[in-house]
Amino acid sequence: MPDKPFIREKSLRNMVFKRLAEGDRSISQLARDIEKDGVKLHRLVLTGYLQALAEMGVLREKDIPPAKVYSLASTRMQDIYESLGEKLKAIEPSKDRRARLAAFVLQRMFRRCVFYEELKRCGLGAPKKYRSIVGEERAEARKILEEAGITVPPSDPAYRVAEDFGSELYDLIADELVERAGLRSLRQETKQVKLNII
């Protein structure tokens, strides 16, 4: 099989995530799996790529002599759902508005429609006011999640929320960035403010 001269980073990541979603893999196993997908990589390139993902916290790396074995860490995507759900529960009393706000934040962050499975990962229910997404847009969004290792049931509804929660979006993302970067000590704490109910 000839070497492919160019492979996009996103494609390689998707191949790695797809295989690791099936179970832990050594570097040799991943190299063989990726070659089956039609891409032959030098082992050192793959090793460096996997180590970088492990340093970023996306993968877990274990030494099981004579090999290093990689697995999916609790992915950032899964963590963001839980974190968003907790933040919204703390500041928004209305369950329906929480669900609409979560759908809006996720659709803006990921630039696609949002599935009920994602809202469940936030610990939230389905929004009452939304536009149902079907067809190609839904299929493409579902494929993105599947490639990232998140299973979406075939019958799972997909949503778009038309309301603009722009100011809340920026506050929530700023809070998330501060927490993830460990910069809370730089922040002046203020009294927690409830979101205005529309």
PyMOL commands that set and color helices and strands:
alter all, ss='L'
color gray80, all
select helices_A, chain A and resi 9-22+27-36+43-55+76-91+95-110+116-121+135-147+166-180+184-186
alter helices_A, ss='H'
color red, helices_A
select strands_A, chain A and resi 25-26+59-64+67-72+114-115+131-132+158-160
alter strands_A, ss='S'
color yellow, strands_A
deselect
rebuild
show_as cartoon
